Amino acid sequence: MSSGPAGHVARSTDRPHPETNGGKPVRMSSRVFLRTSDGVAIDARYEPGAALHDTSGTLSAHPVFVVAHGFTGAVDRPHVRRIADAFARCGGVVTFSFRGHGMSGGHSTVGDREVLDLAAAVAWARSRGHARVVTVGFSMGGSVVLRHAALHPGQTDAVVSVSSPARWYYRGTAPMRRLHWLVTRPEGRVVGRYGFRTRIHHRDWNPVPLSPAEAVPRIAPTPLLIVHGDADGYFPVDHPRMLAAAAGDQGELWLEPGMGHAEHAAGDELLARIGEWSVRRAG
């Protein structure tokens, strides 16, 4: 694979939608492999959704949503496709598989170097012609969108973090204790590879990355929405409250009654509200 900058397209397959402009296709879906700044190939997919074109074929002001999935997710997983379909009602959508997931290369670092994957996806989304980019992350992806916005200021126009942890190494719930076994034990990583199709890096973090709570104050003035369920079985409500406290007046917290964890728990009505908030706040 040839060298290139982050977001560089290594392979591309464009598929025109039936709408035409003077006989030429004006909406294109794409499936590509992007290269991150550290050389990992990332499987990514673009759908124009509600993005409209004027008579010159230029994209309108509809935003593009870049969706960051949770741990063990992937671009083709049904729950990720459902999220993409919901946001496509409000604009274009880029979905991708984090490193170590699906057809992407590399190994998962469980939220550390995944920031580089998101940066490549955001750069590619911007290259599709959209004036505004909204990042929306779930669980691990929720922590990644927070850290990306803090470490790469100006790359996004609004940030939505759903079901994110606020701090690292949390083991206070049974699901998180199982996840730590999966990540830290050799036999757990075998289960991850063959049971969840997720390749997990064997090395510990060194250094420990900036935590989500530490990242949040650096996101301003970019609009930030924190979404969490009060029935989340992974991270109890002290996590979103810690994030909201770190954000201060620059962030907004939605604590959703009866909602569980991440993509599987996000209903259509909530996704529609997130889409509407994003269109309104992204400028």
C-alpha positions as CSV (number, residue, x, y, z in Angstrom):
1,M,0.0,0.0,0.0
2,S,1.5,3.3,-1.0
3,S,2.3,6.0,1.6
4,G,0.1,9.0,2.0
5,P,-1.4,11.4,4.6
6,A,-3.9,10.5,7.2
7,G,-7.3,10.1,5.5
8,H,-5.6,9.0,2.3
9,V,-7.8,6.7,0.3
10,A,-6.1,3.4,-0.3
11,R,-8.9,1.8,-2.3
12,S,-12.2,3.2,-3.3
13,T,-15.5,1.9,-4.7
14,D,-18.0,4.6,-5.7
15,R,-21.6,3.6,-6.3
16,P,-23.9,6.2,-7.8
17,H,-27.4,6.8,-6.5
18,P,-30.2,7.0,-9.2
19,E,-30.5,10.8,-8.9
20,T,-28.8,12.6,-11.7
21,N,-27.9,16.2,-12.7
22,G,-27.9,16.6,-16.4
23,G,-27.5,12.9,-16.9
24,K,-24.5,12.8,-14.4
25,P,-24.8,11.1,-11.0
26,V,-24.8,13.6,-8.2
27,R,-25.0,11.3,-5.2
28,M,-22.3,8.8,-4.6
29,S,-21.9,6.1,-1.9
30,S,-18.3,5.0,-1.3
31,R,-16.6,2.1,0.4
32,V,-12.8,2.7,0.9
33,F,-9.8,1.8,3.0
34,L,-8.3,4.9,4.6
35,R,-4.8,5.1,6.0
36,T,-4.2,6.6,9.5
37,S,-1.2,8.7,10.4
38,D,0.4,5.6,11.9
39,G,-0.2,3.5,8.8
40,V,-3.2,1.4,9.7
41,A,-5.8,0.6,7.0
42,I,-9.3,1.5,8.1
43,D,-12.4,0.2,6.4
44,A,-14.9,3.1,5.9
45,R,-18.2,3.7,4.2
46,Y,-20.0,6.9,3.1
47,E,-23.7,7.4,2.3
48,P,-25.0,10.8,1.2
49,G,-28.3,10.4,3.0
50,A,-30.2,13.6,3.2
51,A,-27.3,15.6,1.7
52,L,-28.6,17.5,-1.3
53,H,-26.9,19.0,-4.3
54,D,-27.5,22.2,-6.1
55,T,-27.6,22.6,-9.8
56,S,-23.8,22.6,-10.0
57,G,-23.6,19.2,-8.1
58,T,-22.1,20.8,-5.0
59,L,-23.1,19.4,-1.6
60,S,-25.6,21.6,0.3
61,A,-25.1,22.7,3.9
62,H,-26.3,19.3,5.3
63,P,-23.8,18.0,7.8
64,V,-22.0,14.7,7.6
65,F,-22.2,12.4,10.7
66,V,-19.1,10.4,11.5
67,V,-20.1,7.4,13.6
68,A,-17.6,5.8,16.0
69,H,-18.9,2.4,17.1
70,G,-18.4,0.7,20.4
71,F,-15.9,-2.1,21.3
72,T,-16.5,-5.3,19.1
73,G,-18.6,-3.3,16.6
74,A,-17.8,-2.9,12.9
75,V,-19.1,-1.0,9.9
76,D,-21.3,-3.8,8.7
77,R,-22.8,-4.9,12.0
78,P,-26.6,-4.5,12.0
79,H,-26.7,-2.2,15.0
80,V,-24.1,0.2,13.4
81,R,-26.1,0.2,10.1
82,R,-29.3,1.1,12.1
83,I,-27.5,4.1,13.6
84,A,-26.3,5.1,10.2
85,D,-29.8,4.9,8.7
86,A,-31.2,7.1,11.4
87,F,-28.6,9.8,10.9
88,A,-29.0,9.6,7.1
89,R,-32.3,11.4,7.6
90,C,-30.4,14.5,8.6
91,G,-27.3,14.4,6.4
92,G,-24.5,12.3,5.0
93,V,-23.0,9.5,7.1
94,V,-19.6,8.0,7.4
95,T,-19.2,4.8,9.3
96,F,-16.0,2.9,9.7
97,S,-14.4,0.0,11.6
98,F,-11.9,0.8,14.3
99,R,-8.5,-0.9,14.0
100,G,-8.7,-4.5,15.0
101,H,-12.4,-4.6,14.1
102,G,-14.0,-6.0,11.0
103,M,-11.9,-5.7,7.9
104,S,-9.7,-2.9,9.3
105,G,-6.1,-3.6,9.9
106,G,-4.1,-3.5,13.1
107,H,-5.1,-4.4,16.7
108,S,-7.5,-2.6,19.0
109,T,-6.0,-0.4,21.7
110,V,-9.4,0.0,23.3
111,G,-9.7,3.7,22.8
112,D,-6.1,5.0,22.7
113,R,-4.8,5.1,19.1
114,E,-8.4,4.8,17.8
115,V,-8.3,8.6,17.9
116,L,-6.1,8.3,14.7
117,D,-8.8,6.2,13.1
118,L,-11.4,8.8,13.8
119,A,-9.2,11.6,12.5
120,A,-8.7,9.8,9.2
121,A,-12.5,9.2,8.9
122,V,-13.2,12.9,9.7
123,A,-10.7,14.1,7.1
124,W,-12.3,11.8,4.5
125,A,-15.8,13.0,5.5
126,R,-14.8,16.6,5.0
127,S,-13.3,15.7,1.6
128,R,-16.7,14.6,0.5
129,G,-17.7,18.3,0.3
130,H,-19.6,18.8,3.5
131,A,-19.2,22.1,5.2
132,R,-20.0,20.7,8.7
133,V,-18.8,17.5,10.4
134,V,-20.5,16.0,13.5
135,T,-18.8,13.1,15.4
136,V,-21.1,10.7,17.2
137,G,-19.5,8.0,19.4
138,F,-20.9,5.1,21.4
139,S,-19.3,3.5,24.5
140,M,-15.6,3.1,23.5
141,G,-16.4,5.3,20.5
142,G,-17.9,7.8,22.8
143,S,-14.6,8.2,24.6
144,V,-12.8,8.4,21.3
145,V,-14.9,11.3,20.0
146,L,-14.2,13.2,23.2
147,R,-10.5,12.7,23.0
148,H,-10.4,13.4,19.3
149,A,-12.1,16.7,19.7
150,A,-9.7,17.7,22.5
151,L,-6.6,16.6,20.7
152,H,-7.6,17.7,17.2
153,P,-9.3,21.1,17.7
154,G,-11.2,22.5,14.8
155,Q,-11.7,19.2,13.0
156,T,-15.3,18.8,14.1
157,D,-18.3,21.2,14.3
158,A,-20.2,19.3,17.0
159,V,-19.5,16.3,19.2
160,V,-22.0,13.7,20.6
161,S,-20.8,11.1,23.1
162,V,-23.2,8.3,24.0
163,S,-22.6,5.9,26.9
164,S,-19.0,6.9,27.4
165,P,-16.8,6.1,30.4
166,A,-15.5,9.2,32.2
167,R,-12.4,7.5,33.6
168,W,-10.1,4.6,32.7
169,Y,-9.8,1.2,34.4
170,Y,-13.4,1.1,35.8
171,R,-14.3,-2.3,37.1
172,G,-17.4,-1.5,39.2
173,T,-19.9,-3.5,37.2
174,A,-19.9,-7.2,36.1
175,P,-19.8,-6.3,32.3
176,M,-16.7,-4.2,32.8
177,R,-15.0,-6.9,34.8
178,R,-15.7,-9.3,31.9
179,L,-14.4,-6.7,29.4
180,H,-11.2,-6.3,31.4
181,W,-10.6,-10.1,31.4
182,L,-11.2,-10.0,27.6
183,V,-8.6,-7.3,27.1
184,T,-5.9,-8.1,29.6
185,R,-5.8,-11.9,29.6
186,P,-4.2,-14.0,26.7
187,E,-7.2,-16.4,26.8
188,G,-9.6,-13.4,26.8
189,R,-7.9,-12.0,23.7
190,V,-8.4,-15.4,22.0
191,V,-12.1,-15.1,22.8
192,G,-12.1,-11.6,21.4
193,R,-10.5,-12.7,18.1
194,Y,-12.7,-15.7,17.5
195,G,-15.8,-15.0,19.4
196,F,-16.2,-11.3,18.7
197,R,-14.0,-10.9,15.6
198,T,-12.0,-8.3,17.4
199,R,-8.2,-8.4,17.5
200,I,-6.9,-6.9,20.7
201,H,-3.4,-5.5,21.2
202,H,-1.4,-7.4,23.9
203,R,0.5,-4.4,25.2
204,D,-0.7,-2.2,28.1
205,W,-1.1,1.5,27.6
206,N,2.2,3.3,27.9
207,P,1.7,6.1,28.5
208,V,-1.8,6.1,29.8
209,P,-3.9,8.3,27.3
210,L,-5.7,11.4,28.3
211,S,-9.0,10.3,30.0
212,P,-12.4,11.4,28.7
213,A,-13.0,13.6,31.7
214,E,-9.6,15.3,31.2
215,A,-10.4,15.7,27.5
216,V,-13.8,17.4,27.9
217,P,-12.6,20.8,29.1
218,R,-10.4,21.1,26.0
219,I,-13.4,20.7,23.6
220,A,-14.9,24.2,24.0
221,P,-16.1,26.1,22.1
222,T,-17.2,23.1,20.0
223,P,-20.8,22.2,21.0
224,L,-20.8,19.0,23.1
225,L,-23.7,16.7,23.9
226,I,-23.3,13.9,26.5
227,V,-26.0,11.2,26.3
228,H,-26.3,8.4,28.9
229,G,-28.9,5.9,30.1
230,D,-29.8,5.8,33.8
231,A,-30.1,1.9,33.4
232,D,-26.6,1.6,31.8
233,G,-25.2,-1.8,32.9
234,Y,-21.6,-0.8,32.1
235,F,-21.1,2.7,33.4
236,P,-23.4,4.1,36.1
237,V,-24.6,7.7,36.1
238,D,-21.6,9.1,38.0
239,H,-19.7,8.8,34.7
240,P,-21.9,11.1,32.6
241,R,-22.2,13.5,35.5
242,M,-18.4,13.6,35.8
243,L,-18.2,14.4,32.1
244,A,-20.9,17.1,32.4
245,A,-19.2,18.7,35.4
246,A,-15.9,18.8,33.4
247,A,-17.7,20.4,30.5
248,G,-19.4,23.1,32.6
249,D,-21.6,25.5,30.6
250,Q,-20.0,24.3,27.4
251,G,-21.7,20.9,27.4
252,E,-25.2,19.5,27.5
253,L,-26.2,16.3,29.4
254,W,-29.2,14.1,28.4
255,L,-29.7,11.5,31.1
256,E,-32.2,9.1,29.4
257,P,-34.7,7.3,31.7
258,G,-34.7,3.5,31.3
259,M,-32.0,3.5,28.6
260,G,-29.3,0.8,28.8
261,H,-25.9,0.9,27.0
262,A,-24.7,2.3,23.7
263,E,-26.0,1.5,20.2
264,H,-28.3,-1.4,21.2
265,A,-30.1,0.8,23.7
266,A,-30.4,3.9,21.6
267,G,-34.0,4.0,20.3
268,D,-35.2,5.7,17.1
269,E,-36.7,8.6,18.9
270,L,-33.4,9.3,20.7
271,L,-31.4,9.0,17.5
272,A,-33.8,11.5,15.8
273,R,-33.3,13.9,18.7
274,I,-29.5,13.6,18.5
275,G,-29.7,14.2,14.7
276,E,-31.8,17.3,15.2
277,W,-29.5,18.7,18.0
278,S,-26.5,18.1,15.7
279,V,-28.0,19.9,12.7
280,R,-29.0,22.8,15.0
281,R,-25.7,23.1,17.0
282,A,-23.2,22.4,14.3
283,G,-23.7,25.9,12.9
